Amino acid sequence: MLLHGSGGSERSLAGFGQRVAGGRACLFVRGRVPWEGGHAFFRRNPDRSLDQADLAARCADFCDLLRRLAASEGRPPLLVGFSNGAVMAAAAILDAPALSSGAVLLRPLSPRPREPFPALDGYPVLLLGGASDARRHPSDTPILAERLRQAGARVTARVLPVGHDLDEAGEDARLTRDWLEARD
């Protein structure tokens, strides 16, 4: 299940999904918040900080979608989120880790920087940050990776020599594809 960034749509990650899926089915989800000419999964405050109340409410709705999907498919999906979608995926992991089978978080940010994380015993997650990301602090990915590790998740994390944009045909795609293949 692929979740786009702010201002995107369900088509935003289609090329990336095709490059990394390796024959797996892809489900592209569109956020429900109109944002910057597209959509987002939750609102941000004017200073670009997370609107925690909106994130919590929309995460509950997203977890309901994950429950329905797991019931119809017989297994929970793997989440792949970029930017705003990565924050939503991370929030879903923290709220209900059993509703997904793992996650790829591209340009992530902790959805709950001041709250403790639940036990994530063995939950597989790949985090890919950008060293020159203008929307994230350079320490965001390593801090989130460490907090996930402390909660028991199996974390692979890299900070790439890129900005915020997704490198669909380069390292982002290669590392994601390699990580997915190693899980099979």
N, C-alpha and C positions, 0 to 999 in steps of 0.2 A: 504494500500500500504506500503510494508516494504522495507526500504532502508538500506543496509549493511554498514559496516565500511570499512576503508582503507584496501586494500589487500583482500577483500572479493568478493563474487559473489552473484547472485540472490538466490543461495541455502543456503547462510550463515545463514539466519534467518528463515529457513523452520521449524525447531523444535520449535523455540520460537513462531513463528506465529501459529502453531498448538496448542500450549499450551494456548495461550491467546485469540484466535479468537472466541471461543465459538459458532461455527457454522457459523460465518461470512466468506465470501469469502476472500481469501488473494491473492494479486498480489505482486509478488516478482520482484523487479526491479534491474538490474545490472548497476552500474556506467559505464561510457564510457571511463574513463581514465585508461590505464594500470598502475598498481601500486603494488609494493611489491609482485609480483607473482599472483596477482589478479587484482581487479579493485577498482576505487574510483569514487566519483561523481564530484570531482574537485581536482585540484593540490594544493600542499602545497609548500612553499618556502623551501630551504635547511635547514633553522633554524626551520622548522615545523610550522611556522606561515602561516596563510591563504593567498593564492594567490588571492587577492581580485578581480583582473581583470578576472581571470579564473572562479572564483566562480560566478561572475555576469553574464558572458556569458553562463555558463552551467546552471545557475538557470533560465535564460530566456528560454533555451531549455526545461528544466524540467517543467516549467510552461506551455509551449505549450503542453507537454504530458498530464499534468493535465487537460487542457482545452478540449483536445480530449477525454480523459477518461470520464470527467463529461458529455460531449455532448452525448457520446455513452451509458453511464449508466444512465443518467438522474439525477445524483446527484454527488456531489464532494466526493472524497475518504477521509478517515481518514489516516493520515500519521504516520508511526511508523519508526523512524530513530535511528540508533545506530552510535555514534561517527561521522565519516565523513558523514554518511547518516543523522544524527541528525542535523548537521550544514546545509546540503542542505535543509532539511525539514524546518528548522527555516528560512533560506533565502527565501524559497517559501512563507512561512507565511507572511513575511515582504513585499515581492513584490506583492503578490496577495492572501490575506487571503480568499477571496470568492471561491478560487479554491480547498479548502480542508475544511472538516467539523470538524477538530480538529487534535491534534497531540500528540504523545508520543515521547518525546525526551530523549533518553538514552545516558548518558555521553555527554551532550550537551556543546556547546561553542557558544557564540554569533557570528553570521556571520558579524555583523556590530557594533563592540564595541564602535565606536565613533560617529555613526550617530543616529539621533532620529528615534524612531519607529513610524509607522503609527498607526492610531486608530484601535484597535483590539476589539471593543466592544463585550464582552461576548464570545470571541473565546476560546474554551476549550483546555487546554494543560496540560499535565503531564510531569514533568521533573524529571529524576532520575539520580543523580550524584553518584560518588564514593568518599568516604572520603580519600582513599589512592590511588587515581588515579594518576599514574605517568605521564599521558599525559594532565592532566587538573590541574589547580590551585584549591585548595579547595573552593575558593570563586566563581568560574565560574558559578556553578549551581544557588546559591542564587542570584548572581548579575543578571543573565539572567532572573530568576523568577521575581525579583523585577521590572526590566525594562518592562517585559511583563505585569505585573500587572498595572504599571503606564500607559501603553497604553490601558488598559481596558480589557485585557484578563482575563478569569477565570482560575487561575493557581493553580495546586497542585504540590508541589515540595518536594522532599525528597533527602537527601544525605545519602546513604547507607554505611555500614561498609565493603566496597568492593573496589577493584582496578578498572582498566579500563575494564577488561573483563566483558562480559555480563553473569549474573547468570541466565541462561535459565530456570532452574528448581526451582529456589529459589525465593528470594524477588522481583527481577526484574519482573519475570513472574507473581507472585501473585499480586503485586501492579498494574501491567498493566491490568491484567484480572479483578481485582476488580474495577478499574477506568472505564474500558470499560463497565462493567455490570451496574455500577451506571449511566452511560449515557443513557442506553436503557430505 
